[in-house]
Amino acid sequence: MFIENIIESLPDDKCLCLAKHLGIEENRAFIAKKKLINVLGSEAYLIKTVGTYIEEFRDLLRAMFPHHGRGPCPERHKTLLPLLVNRGLIFYTNKANCEIYIPFEYYFVSDFFSPSCYSLLYALQGYEESVLEQIGTRLNIQNSLPYKINLCRKIYHVITRSLPRLQEALSPKEQRVIEAIYYSRSDTFWKETFSANLNNVTDRDKIYVKDLFQKAKGDSPLYSLLLKGLLIPVADRARLFVEELAVPSEFEEPLFRRYREREKQIVTDLRSRYFFPKSGEQEYTRPFLKDFRTALLAITGLDVRSTTTKKIYYKDLRRLLDLYGWSEEYFDLLWEFQKAHKVLDVHPILRTFRFSKKGESFFRLSDEEKEEKLFHFFLRHPCCSMELKALFLEEWRKCYPSYVDVRFFLELSSKVASDFPRLLEKESAPADQIFPKLFSLFFSMGFGSSPHALPLGAGPRVLGLSERGFYLSASKRPLPSEENPTSPIYVAPRRFGEDLFSLPVSLSLDQWEMILKSADVTSVGDDILFRLNPEKIDLLLDGELPMRELLDKFQELFMSACICPVLERFSQQEA
């Protein structure tokens, strides 16, 4: 509803009553109506009359905008209604006063309403009156009131109502501009476009919004689209400089429909070429968290020493890599994850690695909590931006549980006007380097599965989300698996000979700490082999625990008395 229509439809008594509230002294209704239309069409007057209630009025405008300013009033604003009615800021639609309408002109008062910067309404708010008059002339609009918001409303109404006709009448050059804007969103594109379509503008010049229409070449399709309201400037926060041009959000769907349908077909073709359903054959997923635990236990249990910069000596690193068959790149990833959570610190005297307080807390987390931390580590990894990772994950979720070939992303970024090209421009490496690296990273962390076994360090060409990867990328938490309990379970060691024992690498932290205090670790793999050390046990007996307590502690931690005879033997020898 528009202000002149609303006022003209008011009964004479209500019109005179409103005029009185607004300080208009007039006893003749038809003259009072003319004065009201003029007064309520003034942006300055509206801002003044709303006074101290501007925040509440802004909130009401936002709430009513999806309903075009008409409908039931939100409950939180009902106490304010009489005041707003008396000031001509809202009107009742019926005698029961249960519904209201807000003149649509009020949405063009920038102090009242802040629409999306990509909307035509926002652009019209920021245009100077001279620009609005140019657009009005092009659209054959007569402005009966000398106020900006009235002209804005008329322009908005005409363009939105006549869009099908305007679209049908687009010239081939105008259509090519809209297509180019759809497929090209880079800074380089806009610099070239402005240089070609604006007078006396180089690719280094900044363009003021107020100068855009004046500088535009009169015969350019860019200028004609601006005058038709089918292109608008997108400015900086201060609304001073043009950063790009855009099709208004109100018209994106009809104007971009043909290009989006074309894209859908391209994506469908790419999917059929590079998406492969899982055949039920064996899948390969890296056990990253298991390898991480193994690495931590090996570093803390095999007397790996630290350099002055808290790094592993290269000879010890080579020993670990040869022992587990890891590539240096894979170990670097394990080490980065350790550093990110400060799991290890260095003994100040022995210069060996040990669990930090944070490391002990991390070690006691459930498998699900560790996986969440690993996933956040992946999102923050500097291989590429988080925005780019989010797009990858979105595509992977769409195809789950199928596999995706890396070439899908390469072709998608070059053939489709998605966010891929825009984001790739900001990356430090080209797409053919980023995509395989991202695939490899995701696979190495165990969030992706591949149909092919790969040597560590080699990136998969084909990859699909693992179950955990799917749930984590969708911000869902699956129920814990029975095979991976979240609470610590103490396992009895197996005995080999008199004093050689083994425990699985999934042992508890308490068990591990007791092993380090009482035994020498022989090897760390799927199982940990350790040999009880008489000297360490003597130190325990001298400094920490009496024999009975030591036996009780072993009984508690290892759920077996198999070690106790060995310990008792040490006690007897000591006696």
Secondary structure as UniProt FT lines:
FT   HELIX           3..9
FT   HELIX           12..21
FT   TURN            22..23
FT   HELIX           29..40
FT   HELIX           43..50
FT   HELIX           51..53
FT   HELIX           54..64
FT   HELIX           65..67
FT   TURN            68..69
FT   STRAND          70..72
FT   HELIX           75..80
FT   HELIX           81..86
FT   TURN            87..88
FT   STRAND          91..92
FT   TURN            95..96
FT   STRAND          99..101
FT   HELIX           104..108
FT   TURN            110..112
FT   TURN            117..118
FT   HELIX           120..126
FT   HELIX           129..138
FT   TURN            139..140
FT   HELIX           148..161
FT   HELIX           163..168
FT   HELIX           172..183
FT   HELIX           187..197
FT   TURN            199..200
FT   TURN            203..204
FT   HELIX           209..211
FT   HELIX           212..215
FT   TURN            218..219
FT   HELIX           221..227
FT   TURN            228..229
FT   STRAND          232..235
FT   TURN            237..238
FT   STRAND          241..246
FT   HELIX           249..251
FT   HELIX           252..274
FT   STRAND          275..276
FT   HELIX           288..301
FT   TURN            302..303
FT   STRAND          305..306
FT   TURN            308..309
FT   HELIX           314..324
FT   HELIX           328..341
FT   STRAND          344..346
FT   TURN            348..350
FT   STRAND          352..355
FT   HELIX           357..363
FT   HELIX           367..380
FT   TURN            382..383
FT   HELIX           386..399
FT   TURN            400..401
FT   STRAND          403..405
FT   HELIX           406..415
FT   HELIX           419..425
FT   HELIX           431..444
FT   TURN            445..446
FT   STRAND          448..450
FT   TURN            456..457
FT   STRAND          462..465
FT   HELIX           467..473
FT   TURN            474..475
FT   TURN            482..483
FT   STRAND          494..496
FT   TURN            497..499
FT   STRAND          500..504
FT   TURN            505..506
FT   HELIX           509..518
FT   STRAND          519..524
FT   STRAND          527..532
FT   HELIX           534..543
FT   HELIX           547..558
FT   HELIX           564..574
//
